[in-house]
């Protein structure tokens, strides 16, 4: 009996609020009927209260999740976290080898110039860029995200220039992702997967053609770094030109617009979060702070030369 009275109260309250909303909105905005229709799609606070009361009466768990907010996609956070952790490990080995002069670690030689290490770095960097492309299809604030990345990339450029001007980062992975997300948000955000696939294929094709041309044509300037055009003496700690990496980014956008179009995980059963997932959710922060922390740690240990 108590449950029926509560249900009657909430239904009456919802009907009364709905009538008031329509009347007030009509006189304030008589031509904006889209606002009136949008009321039906909104979640009324009474609905959640009523739902929680009914769950309590039936012994079910109270739903505290906000309506309309989908859970994070588990595997994207996990793979992004795995990529960022491996990147931190690679940078640690690089600093030990190049800045500290340590050539072996626990009896294992540190040689990052081998083909195996180069392939591993390209694989995880490519995975990170693809995941960024997927994430861009799940976001409605791509322009804001892009400007944020570009702002951080300027700081990275300034910091690396102060540290070593001969190898400063002028167009690293943050620069690349910032421009990629900005271009995508302004041109391809509302396009079909086929359009993104075609654009990505064009970018990759141009990259192959450019690499062939650069082998035969010497370049004596570095002011076209974003396009992958630079002199043979150019050196940088981090370099990711838009050609070909924007094409790889668009490959991720194709995946996001197709298999992740429902904006839900592909894993049927939601898995518990891990430390790797947490790292994936805070990848940008980790990227910003990991190198200063590593250098400070090596300095405290007296290993820096």
N, C-alpha and C positions, 0 to 999 in steps of 0.2 A: 504493500500500500504506500509506503514511504517512497519507494522507487518510482511509482506511477505519479505521485504528486510532484516529485522533482522533475520528471520528464515533462509533465504538463507545464511547470513553471518555465523551464528553459525554452520550450517550444513557443509559449506565449510571449516570452521576452524577445525571442528572435523575430517573430512576426511583427511585434510592435516596433522594434528597432529598424526593421526593413521598411516599414511604411513611413516612418519618420525620415529615414535616409532618402527615400525616393521623393517625398514631398519637398523637403528642404533643398535637395540637389536640383529638382526641376525648376524651382523659382530662382535659384542662384545661377544655374547653367541650363537654361531651357533647351539649348541646341546640342548640348554635349550628352547625348543619350548613351554614348559609349561608357561614360563614367557610371551611369545607373546600371548598365548591364554588367559592369565589372564587379559590382557588389556581390553577385552570385558566386563569383570565383574566389572571393576572399574567405579566409577562415575566421569565423567569429569567435571571440574568446569564450563565449558560453559553450560552443561546441566542444572545446577541449575540456572544460570543466565537467560537462555532462558525460563525455567519454571516460574521463578519469573516475567519476563517481560510479558509472556502470562497471568499469573494470574492477574497482574496489569491491563492489557488491558481488561480483562473480569470482573474486579471488585472483584476478589477473594483474599483471604488472602495470603500473601507471605509466602512460606514455608522456615522457618529458621532452621528446624531440620536437622542435618547432616545425609546424606544418610547412610544406613546400621546400624544405631543405633536404636534398638527397644526401645520403652518406657518401663519404669519400671513397674513391675507387681504390681498393686495397692494393692491387697489383701495380698500379701506376706509382703510388707512393713507395712501394717496396723496391721496384726497379730503379726509380730515381735515387732512393737512398743508397742502394747498392752501388750505383754509378758514382755518387758523390764520395762515398767511403773509399772506394778504390782509387779515386782521384787524389784524395788526401794521402793515401798510402804511397802513391806514385810520387807526389810532390815531396813527401818525407824522404824517400829514397834518393830523389834528385838532389835535395839539399845536402844529404849526408855525403853524396858522391862529389858534387860540384863545389859546395861551399865548405865542407869539412874535410875533404880529402880522404874519406873512408871508402875503401874499395871492396870490402867484404863485410857482411853482417851475419853473425852466427855461422861463420864458415861458408856462407854462400856469397859468391862474387856479385857485386852490384855493377851491372853493365846494361844501362838503359838504351844503348844504341843498337841492340840486336833487333832482328826482324820480328822476333816474337813479342818483344816489348812494344815495338812500334805498332804491330797489329792489334795488340791488346788495348793500347791507348786509343787508337782510332775506333775500335769497336765500342768501347764504353763511352767515348765522346759522341759517337753517332747515336748510341742508345739514348743518351741524355738529350740530344737535339730532337730525336724522334718523339720522345716523351713530352718535350716542350711543345712540339706541334700538336700532339694529342690534347694536351692541357689547354691550348689556346682555343680549341673548338668547344671546350667545356666552360670557358670563361666569357663573361659579358663585359669585361673591363680590360680588353686587350691594349687599348691605347694607354691607359693608366699604368698597366704592367710594363709596357714597353718604355715609357718615360722613366719609370722607376729603375729599370735595368740600365738604361742609358746614363742616368744620373750616377749610379754606382760605378759604371764602367769608366766614367771620367775620373772618379776618385782612384780607381785601379791604375789608370794611365799615369796620373800624377805621382802616385806612390812608387810605381815601378821606375818612373823616370828619375825620381830622387835616389832610389836604391842603385840603379844601374842604367844610365841614359843610353848606353849602347845596345841594350836589349829590352828597352821599355815596351810595354804592351800598348800598342796603338789601336789594334783591332783584334781583341781576344774573343773568347767565347761569349762573354757578357755583351760586348759590342754587337757581335753577330746576332745573338738572340734578341737583343733589344730592337735592332733594325728589322729582323725577320718578323717579330710579333707586330711591330708597327706597320710594316708593309701588308702583312696578312690582315690585320684589323681594318685597314683602310681600303683594301681592294678585294680580298677573297673571303672575308668572314662569312658572308651570306651566300657564297657560291656553292654549287653542287660538288660532290666528290670528284666527278669526272673533270671538272674545270681545274680543281687543285692538282689532280694527277697530271693533266696536260701541262700546266704551268711548271710543275716540278720536273717533268721530263724535259721541257725546254731549258730550264736552268741547268740541269745535269748535262744536257747536250752541249750547251754553250761552254760549260766548264771543261769538257773534254776537248772541244775545239780550241779553247784558249790555251790549254796546257800544251797542245801540239804547236801552236803558233809561237808560244814563248820559248820553246826549245830551239827554234830556228831564228828567233828575233831577239837580240839582246835589248834589255831594258835598263836605263840608267837613272830611273827616278822611282820614288816610292809613294807618290801622292794618289795612286789608285789602289791602295791596299785593300779597301773594302771589296773590290772586284777580283782580288787575287793577282793583280799585276804589280810586280815589284822587281827591284834589281836583284841580282844574284848574291850580292853581299848583305842583303837585308837579314837581320837576326832579331828574334824576339822570344821572350819567355812563353808567350801564348799568342797564337795566330790562327784565326778561323775566318777566312773570307766568305762573303755571301755566295760566291761561286766556288765550290759546289754546295756549301752547307745549307743555303736557303732551299735548295732542292730536297735535301734530306729532311729539313723541317717540314716541307710541304708533304712529304711522304707520311709523316706523323699526322698532319692535318687530314689527309685522306683516311687514315685509320680512325681518327676521331669522328669524322663525319659519316663513317660507314659502320664499323663494328661497335663503336662507342656512341652511336647516335642516340640510344635510349638514356645515355649518361648514367649507366649503371655498370657494376663490376661484371666481368665475364665469368667469375668464379661463382658457382651456384650457392655455395655455403660461405657466409662471411667468416673470415679467419680473424683470430685475435691480433691486435696490433703488436708490432715488435719494435726494437730499437732502430732497425733499418727503416721501418715506416716513419718513425719520428724524424729520422735524418732526412727522409725524402720530403717531409712537410716543411722542413726548415733548410732546404738545400741552399738557398741564396745566402742566408746568414752564415752557414758553414763555409761556403765558398769565400765569403768576405773575411772571416776571422781566422781561418785555419792556417794560412801562411804566416801571419804575424805571430800566432801562438807557437807554431813550429820553430820559427826563428828565435823567439824569446826563450823557448825551452833549450834550444841548442846553445844559445848564448850563456844561459845560466850554467849549463854543464861545461862551458869552456871549450866547446867543439868548433866554434866558428873560427875560421882562419882570418 
